Amino acid sequence: MLASEALVPVSNGFPASALSPPRSQPTLAYDERGKPLTDAELPSLSAGKASCLMRSGQMTAQRYILSLLSHINQRDGHIQAWVFLDAKGAINQAKTLDELAPEQRGPLHGVPVGIKDIIAVKGMPTRYGSTIHDDDGPALADAAIVSILRSTGAIILGKTATTEFAATSRGGSCRNPRDLSRTPGGSSSGSAAAVADGHVPIAVGTQTGGSMIRPGSFTGTFALKPTWGALSTEGVGRFSISCDTLGFYTRNMDDLSLLSQIVRISPGSRNIPPPLRPSSCRVALIRSPMWPKAGPGTRGAWEQADRVLQQAGATVVHVELPNVFNRCYDWRETIVSSEARAAFLPRYLQAKEQLHSSIRKYVESKEYPSGEAVCEAYDCIGQLRNRWDKIAGEFDFVLTPSVPDEAPVGLEWTGSSAFCTLWTILHAPALNVPGLVGDSGLPIGLTVTGPRSADRSILEAGKFVGELFEDLQPAP
Amino acid sequence: MLASEALVPVSNGFPASALSPPRSQPTLAYDERGKPLTDAELPSLSAGKASCLMRSGQMTAQRYILSLLSHINQRDGHIQAWVFLDAKGAINQAKTLDELAPEQRGPLHGVPVGIKDIIAVKGMPTRYGSTIHDDDGPALADAAIVSILRSTGAIILGKTATTEFAATSRGGSCRNPRDLSRTPGGSSSGSAAAVADGHVPIAVGTQTGGSMIRPGSFTGTFALKPTWGALSTEGVGRFSISCDTLGFYTRNMDDLSLLSQIVRISPGSRNIPPPLRPSSCRVALIRSPMWPKAGPGTRGAWEQADRVLQQAGATVVHVELPNVFNRCYDWRETIVSSEARAAFLPRYLQAKEQLHSSIRKYVESKEYPSGEAVCEAYDCIGQLRNRWDKIAGEFDFVLTPSVPDEAPVGLEWTGSSAFCTLWTILHAPALNVPGLVGDSGLPIGLTVTGPRSADRSILEAGKFVGELFEDLQPAP
């Protein structure tokens, strides 16, 4: 119903004058069949393709950003992926980038990026999905990840919607582009929605439980949560220091590979894996202790994945985790509640009445775990990380569910992170691969994972799995 | 020689007009013998005593801050503990605090605090001891720890000197108040020096290797580095996420105990320990694998401590750590170099020519540890943390050296952190207790430590040890 309504124009800082009349420019960019790309086609370009066209002078950064801004202007009234959009600044940056000599152009030259609004961007406010920071001025410095992206020529376009401090599952007004009546998932709601809807080819999010993978699955995007510690979280709002991990959304695997090289996710990574050869490939399918929560969508996707992997010639092994992994969930809860207490104490003292009850509870709880219990949880999880590396290291990659099912109807609840938390606390890299669908025709992703620091291997695997899933789709 | 030179007035933002002529106010505050406190005596007050006088209306916050500012004005020309001082803002805050009704006054009502300049303070610049951030504007928000302190009535007076990103041992211009020809230690140089010299009763620093304990020992201050994770490092410059820990400097144990309650260091801590009874107290003396580095000052202090503990009736056990602890140093190096690479990549890409070669090396190093080596280091250290808790848990507390000897002569090198790194990577709480002296009559501290999360116990132990050391001093 909502989809049929007229889309409301974005009002948050978007200068309509910048788009009207559209700049007339010679069309130099071509698609793969040699046809000139129209402005309407630009929002579906990958970051790699777009930056290649811009680096080589076939497309100006201004043309690209204006086409994306026009697309956002048409779409974001109902998606509401953006909480702050610096259209004017982006156009100015594009102008500057267009003046750079070709040899000065970086790997993300002219590529606009969305940043989850718990991450500092110089000159933009950080609201954390909370009213506490309503009156704060713009940040004085970029978060580490933003600084890296900017140094490669990326244009930081704006801030994307998040749940409160990325720590609740209470949805905001951001909608799922695949079905506006449904949540895009959380807490990285706006980053996933913006990429899924073609607003930007890349967005940055974070995961403490399932905040990258879940929105990735719900919106049908690729989502990478690298090994914990691979990216500095300096300048990112804190929730749980042992779990908070930065990640990326893209619409294809090549962009994720490009990004992981740019941000140097794994300089000392396990040996660079050769491309996966399906016939000699060994895959572990791990349903995980959360399997009883899987609905028909995920169960169907699971069987389909099993089948196509086998058809491709892969050796598929169904692996059950040792029982001790069942205890991970409690240990994780202990660690997160202890670390969240430290993280939220300042804001609690500052304005507790403005915090969601679930956040207040971290500070107020009388059943606070003892110091011994917290240390025990750290140590037991530490041992399981090592054990996990050994289990996963026996295979080329591991496949496991991303979510219980398609995105739930409604915006109030951002969905369950049940299938994601294990890999987060184990510090393992996790990658949502979209391509399968549930009963309502909406996306169901599956997660490719592996041992810690095997990020390059899981990117290779993601490419392989992504192509298999793509072949399942009916031809357009 | 330098000590005899005329002290240069502070020029960084200090409004001379605010102090001259001094405000005349009725003197209501009294010392323990019932004598009115003179302005000159106020800089030696503890935070607890000062806030008590201000909460009860016996002293105004304005009188207190003006006396400290006057003291700083006389002293900081040569100490150079401060890189930014907001005297005007502090006086305004004091005025506001003086107008609060008694029941609105917090536990640190009117107490000025110094903040290491890698920690964000709203309205003040953050320079990180580097030229990279010279042009940054003032921070828009407080770091977590600053926000907590402010909420209890503390006045954030300014930013204190740090080595570059708290990650090098190259000294700056900050001097040791005990001997101006010597380093105050690093990287929390200014925080330790400011407290030692009576500029403020409390300062905040950080430790990744030995950056709290070492300056504590060199300047003769109490320095607490709590269990890792007890305090949120949101808003603090990143070096090594597994090691970076916030801490406090004070001139007495009571202030440290007060602070640890205020910031809720251990809400789920091991049971609140009863006051230590010397006759039934069991103490482990651990020289640690670094003992060969101990010079005559530390060796003398060590024997003295052993003797006075035994004289007090304590059971002193000399404990040698199992050999596997020798490997901690290499594992720590692997972890820190991996995490520092992620931390410094953004600034490297931004302005590598402005980074110290030791910081550049983290990013450039070709001998970068493999992902497997980093994971192995995490796991082995994780197991040793558990083993350490068991070893230390057999005793009421552990005593171990803080530093090799007195503060080295010269400002170029901030000294060795050899004796501190083990407890940092083990996440154990560590507390420098001053009171002993070396061959040149300068302070030698010893470290009280214990199992993770035993912060309350080591605070109790610090009080006990501190009193024993105090009794050794010749009567004034």
Interface residues (C-beta under 8 A of the other chain):
Chain A: T126 H133 D136 G137 P138 A139 L140 A141 D142 A144 I145 S147 I148 S151 T152 T227 G229 A230 L231 S232 T233 E234 G237 R238 I241 S242 V263 R264 S266 P267 G268 S269 R270 S338 E339 R341 A342 A343 L345 P346 R347 L349 Q350 Y368 P369 S370 G371 E372 A373 V374 C375 Y378 D379 G382 Q383 R385 N386 D389 P451 R452 S453 A454
Chain B: T126 H133 D136 G137 P138 A139 L140 A141 D142 A144 I145 S147 I148 S151 T152 T227 G229 A230 L231 S232 T233 E234 G237 R238 I241 S242 V263 R264 S266 P267 G268 S269 R270 S338 E339 R341 A342 A343 L345 P346 R347 L349 Q350 Y368 P369 S370 G371 E372 A373 V374 C375 Y378 D379 G382 Q383 R385 N386 D389 P451 R452 S453 A454
